[in-house]
Amino acid sequence: ALRGEPFSTWAGPVDVALGMDYRKDEIEQTADALQYARAYTISNRQPLDAALNSIEGFAEVNLPLVSDSFIESLDLNAAARFTNYSTSGSVTTWKVGMVGQLNSDIRVRGTISRDIRAPALISLFESGASQQQVVLDPLNNNAATSITTIIAGNPDLRPEVARTYTAGVVFTPQWLPGLNISIDYYAIRIRDAFVTPLADQVLRECAAGNQNFCDLVRRDSSTNALTGLLVGPVNAALEKTAGFDFQLDYRMPAFGGRLDFYALGNYITELEIDALGSVLRPLNSLNRT
């Protein structure tokens, strides 16, 4: 990585950072004889040996815009990162933000960013854990049927992608040294979020004519009786959340040293998960109880 101040503006020096990195992740999983024979009611993890590597390049700049004028300071900061995963290809993330020191007591800040979360190795390459469960078969008058569900990885998973907005204010009153209060609003929207469908969801979607889900259903070729399911994570959820973060810190001298007080809080105003046709709003459930 390289970092420096290659030039200055009317408001001060410009900070620039550049860099690249390479990472390799590996997983090795063993199983005992009983798991290998799928003898347990749940789990039955199978042997696994997999790896992925990624190459990243990043750049970041902090650009002063105002200094000792109508406000004390105003800085623009921006960053971008390009990542290539051996499993899912390339993705770009970025962030643009501003920080303004209005006076000695008040600082404001805000950001907009594009964020990602890459799938873990186990989500990509899980070799087929299994469990026994009872499901209702919609093609057999919803008859209760005991089946084996195989949970496998999905090597075609793509990174989740999020758009994040934040805005906040920090209050550090000079008349009470050591006190720091901050309030930040956030709003996050995640698309292509990972979700592993439940057995009932797979059966319901297949019964509705979704062939992609019918490919996961195992039936007896002569009786059409349900015998098993194959499930795994897919990029099929949309998640939204918003709220406020609160923080209070206070430091004061005491007993020949320093005494620190702090408090953290979060208030969620929105939380919604839309996955495979089912919309979950946990906040609504909480409000009803």
C-alpha positions as CSV (number, residue, x, y, z in Angstrom):
1,A,0.0,0.0,0.0
2,L,1.1,3.6,-0.7
3,R,0.0,6.7,1.2
4,G,0.9,10.3,1.0
5,E,0.0,13.9,0.4
6,P,0.9,14.5,-3.3
7,F,-0.6,18.1,-3.4
8,S,-2.6,20.6,-1.5
9,T,-5.8,22.6,-2.2
10,W,-6.7,26.1,-0.8
11,A,-8.0,24.2,2.3
12,G,-5.0,22.0,3.0
13,P,-3.1,18.9,2.0
14,V,-4.8,16.1,0.1
15,D,-4.4,12.5,1.5
16,V,-4.2,9.7,-1.0
17,A,-3.9,6.0,-0.4
18,L,-3.5,3.2,-3.0
19,G,-2.9,-0.5,-2.7
20,M,-3.5,-4.1,-3.8
21,D,-3.8,-7.3,-1.9
22,Y,-4.2,-11.0,-2.6
23,R,-6.1,-13.4,-0.3
24,K,-6.6,-17.2,-0.4
25,D,-9.2,-19.0,1.8
26,E,-9.3,-22.7,2.2
27,I,-11.6,-25.1,4.0
28,E,-11.1,-28.8,4.9
29,Q,-13.8,-30.7,6.6
30,T,-13.8,-34.3,7.7
31,A,-16.6,-36.6,8.7
32,D,-16.9,-39.7,10.9
33,A,-18.2,-43.0,9.5
34,L,-21.7,-42.4,10.8
35,Q,-22.0,-39.0,9.2
36,Y,-20.7,-40.4,6.0
37,A,-23.4,-43.0,6.1
38,R,-26.0,-40.3,7.0
39,A,-26.9,-42.2,10.1
40,Y,-27.8,-39.1,12.3
41,T,-31.1,-37.4,12.3
42,I,-29.5,-34.0,11.6
43,S,-26.2,-32.7,10.3
44,N,-24.4,-35.6,8.6
45,R,-21.8,-33.3,7.1
46,Q,-19.7,-34.8,4.3
47,P,-16.0,-34.5,3.6
48,L,-15.0,-31.2,2.0
49,D,-11.9,-29.7,0.6
50,A,-12.3,-26.3,-1.2
51,A,-10.6,-23.0,-1.7
52,L,-11.0,-19.6,-3.3
53,N,-8.8,-16.6,-4.0
54,S,-9.3,-13.0,-4.5
55,I,-7.3,-10.0,-5.8
56,E,-8.2,-6.5,-4.8
57,G,-7.1,-3.0,-5.8
58,F,-8.2,0.1,-3.8
59,A,-7.9,3.8,-3.8
60,E,-8.9,6.4,-1.2
61,V,-8.7,10.2,-1.1
62,N,-9.5,12.9,1.4
63,L,-10.0,16.3,-0.1
64,P,-10.2,19.4,2.1
65,L,-12.8,21.9,0.7
66,V,-13.1,24.5,3.5
67,S,-10.8,25.6,6.3
68,D,-11.3,28.4,8.8
69,S,-14.1,30.1,6.8
70,F,-17.8,30.2,7.5
71,I,-17.3,26.9,9.2
72,E,-14.1,25.4,10.7
73,S,-13.6,22.7,8.1
74,L,-15.3,20.6,5.4
75,D,-13.7,17.5,3.9
76,L,-14.8,15.3,1.0
77,N,-13.6,11.6,1.2
78,A,-14.1,9.0,-1.4
79,A,-12.9,5.4,-1.8
80,A,-13.3,2.6,-4.4
81,R,-12.3,-1.0,-4.4
82,F,-12.2,-3.5,-7.3
83,T,-12.3,-7.2,-6.3
84,N,-12.0,-10.3,-8.4
85,Y,-13.1,-13.6,-6.9
86,S,-12.1,-16.9,-8.4
87,T,-15.6,-18.2,-7.8
88,S,-18.0,-15.4,-8.7
89,G,-16.0,-12.9,-10.8
90,S,-15.5,-9.2,-10.4
91,V,-17.3,-6.6,-8.3
92,T,-16.8,-2.9,-7.5
93,T,-17.5,-1.1,-4.3
94,W,-17.3,2.6,-3.5
95,K,-18.0,5.2,-0.8
96,V,-18.4,9.0,-0.9
97,G,-18.8,11.0,2.2
98,M,-18.4,14.4,3.8
99,V,-17.4,15.6,7.2
100,G,-17.9,19.2,8.4
101,Q,-16.8,20.7,11.6
102,L,-19.3,23.5,12.0
103,N,-17.7,24.9,15.1
104,S,-15.8,23.7,18.2
105,D,-19.0,22.0,19.5
106,I,-20.7,20.4,16.4
107,R,-19.5,18.1,13.7
108,V,-21.8,16.7,10.9
109,R,-21.1,13.7,8.6
110,G,-22.7,11.7,5.9
111,T,-21.9,8.9,3.5
112,I,-23.3,7.0,0.5
113,S,-21.8,3.7,-0.4
114,R,-22.1,0.5,-2.5
115,D,-21.2,-2.5,-0.4
116,I,-20.9,-6.2,-1.0
117,R,-20.6,-9.4,1.0
118,A,-19.1,-12.4,-0.8
119,P,-20.4,-15.9,0.0
120,A,-18.4,-18.0,2.4
121,L,-16.7,-21.2,1.3
122,I,-19.3,-23.4,3.1
123,S,-22.1,-21.6,1.3
124,L,-20.4,-22.3,-2.0
125,F,-19.1,-25.8,-1.6
126,E,-21.0,-27.5,1.3
127,S,-20.9,-31.1,0.2
128,G,-24.3,-32.3,1.3
129,A,-25.3,-32.2,5.0
130,S,-28.6,-33.9,5.6
131,Q,-31.5,-34.1,8.0
132,Q,-34.7,-36.0,8.5
133,Q,-37.9,-34.0,8.6
134,V,-41.7,-34.2,8.1
135,V,-43.2,-32.1,5.3
136,L,-46.7,-31.7,3.8
137,D,-46.7,-32.8,0.1
138,P,-49.0,-30.4,-1.9
139,L,-49.2,-33.0,-4.7
140,N,-50.5,-35.6,-2.4
141,N,-53.4,-33.8,-0.6
142,N,-50.8,-32.3,1.8
143,A,-50.1,-35.7,3.3
144,A,-47.4,-35.6,6.0
145,T,-44.3,-37.3,4.6
146,S,-41.0,-38.1,6.3
147,I,-38.1,-37.3,3.9
148,T,-34.4,-36.7,3.8
149,T,-33.4,-33.1,3.0
150,I,-29.9,-32.6,1.6
151,I,-28.3,-29.2,2.2
152,A,-25.6,-28.4,-0.4
153,G,-23.6,-25.4,-1.4
154,N,-24.2,-23.3,-4.5
155,P,-21.0,-22.6,-6.5
156,D,-23.1,-20.1,-8.6
157,L,-23.7,-17.7,-5.7
158,R,-22.9,-14.1,-6.4
159,P,-21.9,-11.5,-3.8
160,E,-24.8,-9.7,-2.0
161,V,-24.9,-6.0,-3.0
162,A,-26.1,-3.2,-0.7
163,R,-26.6,0.5,-1.0
164,T,-26.1,2.4,2.3
165,Y,-26.9,5.9,3.4
166,T,-25.8,7.5,6.6
167,A,-26.1,11.0,8.2
168,G,-25.2,12.1,11.6
169,V,-24.1,14.8,14.1
170,V,-21.5,14.7,16.8
171,F,-21.8,17.1,19.8
172,T,-18.7,17.8,21.9
173,P,-19.6,20.8,24.1
174,Q,-16.6,22.8,25.2
175,W,-18.3,23.8,28.4
176,L,-18.2,20.2,29.5
177,P,-14.9,18.7,28.5
178,G,-14.9,14.9,28.0
179,L,-18.5,14.7,26.8
180,N,-19.2,13.3,23.4
181,I,-22.7,12.6,22.0
182,S,-23.4,11.3,18.5
183,I,-26.6,10.5,16.6
184,D,-26.5,8.8,13.2
185,Y,-29.3,7.8,10.9
186,Y,-28.8,4.8,8.5
187,A,-30.7,3.2,5.7
188,I,-29.5,0.0,4.1
189,R,-31.0,-1.9,1.1
190,I,-29.5,-5.3,0.2
191,R,-30.4,-7.0,-3.0
192,D,-29.4,-10.6,-4.1
193,A,-29.2,-11.5,-0.4
194,F,-28.4,-15.1,0.4
195,V,-31.4,-17.2,1.5
196,T,-31.7,-21.0,1.8
197,P,-35.3,-22.0,1.0
198,L,-37.2,-24.1,3.5
199,A,-38.5,-27.5,2.4
200,D,-42.1,-26.2,2.4
201,Q,-41.1,-23.3,0.2
202,V,-39.4,-25.6,-2.4
203,L,-42.6,-27.8,-2.5
204,R,-44.9,-24.8,-2.8
205,E,-42.9,-23.2,-5.6
206,C,-42.7,-26.5,-7.5
207,A,-46.5,-27.0,-7.1
208,A,-47.0,-23.5,-8.5
209,G,-45.0,-24.5,-11.7
210,N,-41.6,-23.2,-10.9
211,Q,-39.3,-25.7,-12.7
212,N,-36.2,-24.4,-11.0
213,F,-37.6,-25.7,-7.7
214,C,-39.1,-28.8,-9.2
215,D,-35.5,-29.8,-10.1
216,L,-34.8,-29.9,-6.3
217,V,-37.6,-32.4,-5.5
218,R,-36.9,-36.1,-5.5
219,R,-39.9,-38.5,-6.1
220,D,-40.3,-42.2,-6.6
221,S,-40.4,-42.8,-10.4
222,S,-43.3,-45.3,-10.2
223,T,-45.5,-44.0,-7.4
224,N,-44.6,-40.3,-7.5
225,A,-44.2,-40.4,-3.7
226,L,-42.0,-37.7,-2.3
227,T,-38.7,-39.1,-1.2
228,G,-36.3,-36.2,-0.6
229,L,-35.3,-32.6,-1.3
230,L,-32.1,-30.8,-2.3
231,V,-31.8,-27.3,-0.9
232,G,-29.0,-24.7,-0.9
233,P,-28.4,-20.9,-0.7
234,V,-29.6,-18.7,-3.6
235,N,-29.4,-15.0,-4.4
236,A,-33.1,-14.5,-3.9
237,A,-33.8,-12.1,-1.0
238,L,-34.3,-8.4,-0.7
239,E,-33.5,-6.9,2.8
240,K,-34.2,-3.3,3.9
241,T,-33.5,-1.7,7.3
242,A,-33.3,1.8,8.7
243,G,-32.9,3.4,12.1
244,F,-30.8,5.5,14.4
245,D,-27.6,4.7,16.3
246,F,-26.9,6.7,19.5
247,Q,-23.6,6.9,21.5
248,L,-22.7,8.9,24.6
249,D,-19.1,9.0,26.1
250,Y,-18.0,10.9,29.1
251,R,-14.5,11.0,30.6
252,M,-13.6,12.6,33.8
253,P,-10.6,12.6,36.2
254,A,-11.2,10.6,39.4
255,F,-9.2,9.0,42.1
256,G,-5.9,10.1,40.6
257,G,-6.8,8.5,37.2
258,R,-9.7,8.6,34.7
259,L,-13.3,7.4,34.9
260,D,-15.1,6.6,31.7
261,F,-18.8,6.4,31.2
262,Y,-20.4,5.2,27.9
263,A,-23.8,4.2,26.6
264,L,-24.9,2.8,23.2
265,G,-28.3,2.5,21.7
266,N,-30.1,1.6,18.5
267,Y,-33.6,2.4,17.4
268,I,-34.8,0.5,14.3
269,T,-37.5,2.2,12.2
270,E,-37.7,-0.3,9.3
271,L,-36.9,-3.9,8.9
272,E,-38.2,-6.0,6.0
273,I,-37.0,-9.3,4.4
274,D,-38.6,-10.3,1.1
275,A,-37.5,-13.8,0.2
276,L,-39.1,-16.2,-2.3
277,G,-42.4,-14.5,-2.2
278,S,-42.6,-14.3,1.6
279,V,-42.3,-10.9,3.2
280,L,-41.2,-10.8,6.8
281,R,-41.5,-7.6,8.9
282,P,-40.2,-8.5,12.4
283,L,-40.9,-5.0,13.7
284,N,-44.6,-5.4,13.0
285,S,-44.6,-8.6,15.0
286,L,-42.9,-7.0,17.9
287,N,-45.4,-4.1,17.9
288,R,-48.3,-6.5,18.2
289,T,-46.9,-8.2,21.3
